[in-house]
Amino acid sequence: MSLDVFAPDESSSSESLTIGQAIANLQGEDLGLRMYAAWWLGRFRVREPVAVSLLIQALEDEADRTEEGGYPLRRNAARALGKLGDRQAVLPLIQSLDCSDFYVREAAAQSLEMLGDPVCIPNLISLLKAGLQGNHLVPNQPDFSQPYDAILEALGTLGATVAVPLISLFLDHPIERIQYAAARAMYQLTQDVIYGERLVQALAGKDLQLRRSALADLGAIGYLPAAEAIAQTLAENSIKLIALKGLLEHQIYMSPSNELSEGAVRVMTLMDGLL
């Protein structure tokens, strides 16, 4: 789950900023305005070449650094580049996987997943191996050294079947959120229902945040057998609707004709009941 470094309220002046002003601010001296501009360019999907180029440059910024060694501008730039969909950002984002800032690495992994270029798979696997010692998880647990959930999700989305033996080891990770990310990736890569059902079982957990995570994962993989369980989960209807929307989109994508499948109708009926 990502941490937004700068995500202003919709009531702020975000919509009054122009593309030209945002691009100018990103090149300015004011660190706050630079960080805001990086967020804004991603939020409003500004795909102009100059914006992409400046965001890529921001991945190497040294001016905006916290006392703890974090790079707030780099984080926002990495997130924005994933939203803009320009694959010239792939190699710079791969380089960002080596950044000392945990949240830059997390944002880079998430954006590489969004950009969909499998060239980054070896680098993601290398990062995943930091949590392993041979064929086991590292003994010092819980291990928070890497954004394992973001890495696992990216590998699943990118179709990294070569990583299945490594991903399967994270099914036993002590952090439930990482277990769910591993199950999500394993289902995407193997289509074995055992992993989808593992996420369905997570919907009955006691922790609301973990139930939300499981809902997001089921929506991402489009696991139709989870439809009724999603609708009945103790969570906000808005989040359940997003998960069901993921199932519906998967059904529409898989349909060979313009007609709605039985599964799509089933999901739409459940969505109507939540509105």
C-alpha positions in Angstrom: 0.0 0.0 0.0 1.5 3.3 -1.1 2.1 6.3 1.1 1.2 9.6 -0.6 3.8 12.1 0.3 1.8 15.0 -1.0 -1.9 14.6 -1.9 -3.7 17.9 -1.2 -7.4 18.1 -0.5 -9.6 18.6 -3.6 -10.7 21.9 -2.0 -7.1 23.2 -2.4 -5.9 25.2 -5.4 -4.8 22.1 -7.3 -7.3 22.5 -10.2 -6.4 26.2 -10.6 -2.8 25.5 -11.4 -2.0 25.5 -15.1 0.3 23.0 -16.9 2.7 25.8 -17.6 2.8 26.8 -14.0 3.3 23.3 -12.8 6.2 22.7 -15.2 7.8 26.0 -14.1 7.4 25.2 -10.5 9.0 21.8 -10.9 12.1 23.7 -12.2 12.1 26.3 -9.5 13.8 26.7 -6.1 10.9 26.3 -3.8 11.0 22.6 -2.6 7.3 22.6 -1.6 6.2 23.9 -4.9 8.4 21.4 -6.7 6.9 18.5 -4.7 3.4 19.8 -5.3 4.1 20.2 -9.0 5.3 16.6 -9.3 2.1 15.3 -7.6 -0.1 17.6 -9.8 1.4 16.5 -13.1 0.7 12.9 -12.1 -2.7 13.6 -10.7 -3.9 15.3 -13.9 -2.1 12.9 -16.2 0.0 15.6 -17.9 1.7 13.6 -20.6 3.6 16.5 -22.3 7.2 15.5 -23.2 8.7 18.3 -21.1 6.7 17.2 -18.0 7.9 13.6 -18.4 11.5 14.7 -18.9 11.5 16.9 -15.8 9.9 14.2 -13.7 12.6 11.8 -14.8 15.2 14.4 -13.8 13.6 14.7 -10.4 14.3 11.0 -9.8 17.9 12.1 -9.1 17.1 15.2 -7.0 19.4 15.8 -4.0 18.0 19.1 -2.9 14.8 17.8 -1.2 16.0 15.5 1.5 14.6 14.9 5.0 16.6 14.6 8.2 16.0 10.8 8.0 17.5 10.6 4.5 14.2 10.4 2.6 13.6 12.0 -0.8 10.1 13.4 -0.9 10.4 14.9 -4.5 11.7 11.6 -5.9 8.8 9.8 -4.3 6.2 12.0 -6.0 8.1 12.0 -9.3 8.3 8.2 -9.3 4.5 7.9 -8.6 3.7 10.5 -11.3 5.7 8.7 -14.0 3.7 5.5 -13.6 0.4 7.5 -14.1 1.7 9.2 -17.3 2.4 5.9 -19.1 5.5 6.9 -21.0 7.9 4.0 -21.2 11.0 6.2 -21.5 10.6 6.4 -17.7 11.2 2.6 -17.3 15.0 2.6 -17.2 15.2 5.6 -14.8 12.6 3.9 -12.5 14.6 0.7 -12.6 17.6 2.7 -11.4 15.3 4.1 -8.6 14.9 0.6 -7.3 18.4 1.0 -5.8 17.6 4.3 -4.0 18.3 4.3 -0.3 14.7 5.6 0.4 12.2 2.8 1.0 9.3 4.8 -0.4 11.1 5.7 -3.6 11.7 2.0 -4.2 8.1 1.3 -3.4 6.9 4.0 -5.8 9.3 2.8 -8.5 8.0 -0.7 -8.2 4.4 0.4 -8.4 5.0 2.6 -11.4 7.0 -0.1 -13.2 3.9 -2.3 -12.7 1.7 0.3 -14.3 4.0 0.9 -17.2 4.0 -2.9 -18.0 7.4 -3.3 -19.5 8.8 -6.8 -18.5 12.4 -5.5 -18.9 12.3 -4.7 -15.2 11.5 -8.2 -14.0 15.2 -9.2 -13.3 15.6 -6.1 -11.2 12.4 -6.7 -9.2 13.5 -10.3 -8.6 16.8 -9.1 -7.3 15.1 -6.8 -4.9 12.7 -9.6 -3.8 15.7 -11.9 -3.0 16.7 -9.5 -0.3 14.0 -11.1 1.8 15.3 -14.6 1.2 18.1 -16.8 2.5 18.3 -19.7 0.2 14.9 -21.3 -0.1 13.6 -19.6 3.1 12.6 -16.2 4.3 15.4 -14.4 6.1 15.4 -15.4 9.8 15.1 -11.8 11.1 11.4 -11.3 10.9 9.3 -9.3 10.4 11.4 -8.0 7.6 10.6 -4.4 6.6 13.7 -3.8 4.5 12.0 -3.8 1.1 8.5 -2.9 -0.2 7.8 -6.6 -0.8 4.1 -6.2 -1.4 4.7 -3.7 -4.2 7.4 -5.9 -5.7 5.2 -9.0 -5.6 2.2 -7.2 -7.1 4.4 -5.9 -10.0 5.8 -9.4 -10.7 2.3 -10.8 -10.9 1.0 -8.1 -13.2 4.1 -8.3 -15.4 3.6 -12.1 -15.9 6.9 -13.0 -14.3 6.3 -16.8 -14.2 10.1 -17.3 -13.7 9.7 -15.8 -10.2 6.9 -18.3 -9.1 9.3 -20.4 -6.9 10.5 -17.2 -5.1 7.0 -15.6 -4.8 5.6 -18.8 -3.2 7.9 -18.4 -0.3 6.3 -15.1 0.7 3.0 -16.9 1.2 4.4 -17.6 4.7 5.6 -14.1 5.4 4.6 -13.0 8.9 3.0 -9.7 7.6 -0.4 -10.6 6.3 -0.4 -7.8 3.7 2.6 -9.4 2.1 1.0 -12.8 2.2 -1.9 -11.4 0.3 0.3 -9.8 -2.3 2.0 -13.1 -2.8 -1.3 -14.9 -3.2 -2.4 -12.3 -5.7 0.7 -12.7 -7.8 0.6 -16.5 -7.6 -3.0 -16.5 -8.9 -2.1 -14.2 -11.7 0.9 -16.4 -12.7 -0.7 -19.8 -12.2 -4.5 -19.3 -12.3 -4.7 -21.8 -9.4 -7.9 -21.2 -7.5 -6.2 -22.0 -4.2 -4.6 -18.6 -4.2 -7.8 -16.8 -5.1 -9.6 -18.7 -2.2 -6.9 -17.7 0.2 -7.7 -14.0 -0.5 -11.5 -14.8 -0.1 -10.7 -16.2 3.3 -8.9 -13.0 4.2 -12.2 -11.1 3.8 -13.4 -12.6 7.0 -10.4 -11.3 9.0 -10.7 -9.1 12.0 -8.6 -6.2 10.8 -10.4 -3.7 8.6 -7.3 -2.5 6.8 -6.4 -6.1 5.9 -9.9 -6.7 4.6 -9.5 -3.6 2.4 -6.2 -5.0 1.1 -7.8 -8.3 0.3 -10.7 -6.6 -1.5 -8.2 -4.6 -3.6 -6.2 -7.8 -4.5 -9.4 -9.7 -5.5 -10.4 -6.8 -7.7 -7.0 -6.6 -9.3 -7.1 -10.3 -10.3 -10.7 -10.3 -11.3 -11.5 -13.4 -9.2 -15.2 -14.0 -10.1 -15.9 -16.7 -7.4 -15.2 -14.0 -4.8 -18.1 -11.8 -6.0 -20.7 -12.6 -3.3 -18.0 -12.6 -0.5 -16.8 -9.2 -1.6 -20.4 -7.8 -1.5 -20.8 -9.2 2.0 -17.5 -8.1 3.5 -17.5 -5.8 6.5 -16.0 -2.8 4.8 -17.1 0.4 3.1 -19.4 0.0 0.1 -17.2 2.3 -1.9 -14.2 -0.1 -1.6 -16.4 -3.1 -2.3 -17.7 -1.4 -5.4 -14.2 -0.8 -6.6 -13.3 -4.5 -6.1 -16.5 -5.6 -7.9 -15.6 -3.2 -10.7 -12.3 -5.0 -11.1 -14.2 -8.3 -11.5 -16.6 -6.7 -14.0 -13.9 -5.3 -16.1 -12.2 -8.7 -16.2 -15.5 -10.4 -17.3 -16.0 -7.8 -20.0 -12.4 -8.2 -21.2 -12.7 -12.0 -21.3 -16.1 -11.9 -23.1 -15.7 -13.0 -26.8 -18.6 -10.9 -28.0 -20.5 -7.7 -27.2 -22.9 -9.6 -25.0 -22.5 -9.5 -21.3 -21.5 -12.8 -19.8 -23.4 -14.5 -17.0 -20.6 -13.6 -14.6 -20.8 -9.9 -15.6 -24.5 -9.8 -15.0 -24.0 -11.4 -11.7 -21.4 -8.8 -10.6 -23.6 -5.9 -11.9 -26.5 -7.2 -9.8 -24.3 -7.2 -6.7 -23.0 -3.7 -7.5 -26.6 -2.4 -7.8 -27.3 -3.8 -4.3 -24.5 -1.7 -2.9 -25.5 1.6 -4.5 
